Amino acid sequence: MLMTIRAFYRATKVEKAQPPYDTIHLKVFYPAKMSGSDQEQNQGMVPADPQQAPFPIVILFSGINCNPELYKWLAIDLAQRGMLVVTFAWIAENLPGFISLTPGVDIAMLAPNTYGTAPTASALPALLTELERINSEGILAGMLDLQKIILGGHSAGARVAIESASPRFFPQVVASFGYGVHTAAGKMMGYEAGTILPLPDSLPLLLMGGTCDGVIANSSHRYGTVWEEATTPVSRTFQEAISGGRNDSYLMLIEGANHFSFTDPFDPTTGRPFLDFPATGPEDEIRSLMAETIGLFIDAHLRHQPKAFDALKQLLNNANPLIKSFERK
């Protein structure tokens, strides 16, 4: 039986940002339970389901110029598993003269002399502060597990998520995941061609990529190289950016998925979808596989559910035609 999933909106300021580009708008998805109260009837504020609390928290970082509503499918699926999920919109000038809908990228922390010393997710401190406020007032007061925060995302949003998932930066962050993501270093930042930058490698990690990712394939010049396959930098990130050894880091390559298979509906008006290859797999089934894998990853490694571990093992050994490869280390 499916839960009732509801959402509400919040806004918060980014201290170091300059107006008018200093406001983040959040959409907060949560498991709800209809009550019939006046507040519910008049304002549409449905109480949270207390039987599911405290909720672990997933923060989803969008790709650049990707509307956060494109990830509603995943937010609802994870909320169905008893999690609180945050998507957000931030219009900012990350690069001089380039105003975009951004996951928040701290460009200064990508330089060779600073990388790895601080998080690259510039939106995250403001989001964490707002989550504390949400947990202190209103319909979700006292229902959030603020010590169990998972960072996830797509494309550039996934990159800042996996680069910032370290207890050195944020002790309350406990895992990360991303699709269409790698840590290849841009030549314009002063790195040698083909460099793969290291990840914190201290928490559970799930990397996913698609065999038809034309955005990654057609962006290789940024890194001074030509990728052998669309998934090459994703695989190299798993091989080179982490040492593993805890059996809680995973790489899944999905047959027939392109860069925007992680979004629904497809939006051709912004971002770089014109670089993408056509998806050759059934995209509803691809997204279902992604959501199931992400959910099982969280349930196994953060909620320590034995059935989820068993289901992940089955995925590793399953001859699913949508899974080109699935490995762990």
Number of C-alpha atoms within 10 A of each C-alpha: 4 8 15 16 21 19 19 13 12 13 14 14 18 18 11 8 14 12 10 9 15 17 20 20 16 20 18 22 24 31 28 24 16 14 14 10 13 10 12 13 12 8 9 13 19 23 20 22 22 14 12 16 18 18 26 22 26 26 22 27 31 29 26 21 18 27 20 23 17 19 20 20 16 23 27 23 19 25 26 21 18 22 25 28 26 25 25 24 23 23 19 22 19 18 11 6 7 9 13 18 22 24 35 26 24 17 14 13 17 19 16 13 9 11 17 19 12 17 25 23 23 21 25 22 14 16 22 17 12 17 19 15 13 18 16 14 10 11 15 22 13 17 20 21 18 17 13 18 25 24 26 26 27 27 25 22 26 27 27 28 31 30 22 24 31 23 14 14 14 16 12 17 22 21 27 30 27 28 27 31 29 27 22 22 21 21 16 11 14 10 17 14 17 19 19 22 20 17 21 19 18 18 18 21 28 22 25 24 30 29 24 25 24 24 20 27 22 15 15 19 15 16 20 18 14 16 17 10 15 25 24 16 25 25 20 16 22 27 14 16 18 18 15 19 10 12 12 17 25 19 22 24 22 24 21 22 27 27 28 30 25 27 22 16 13 12 14 11 10 13 15 16 17 12 15 17 21 17 20 12 18 13 18 12 11 22 18 14 17 19 19 18 19 23 20 23 27 28 18 19 20 16 13 12 14 12 12 19 17 13 17 21 12 11 20 17 12 13 11 13 11 17 20 15 17 17 14 17 14
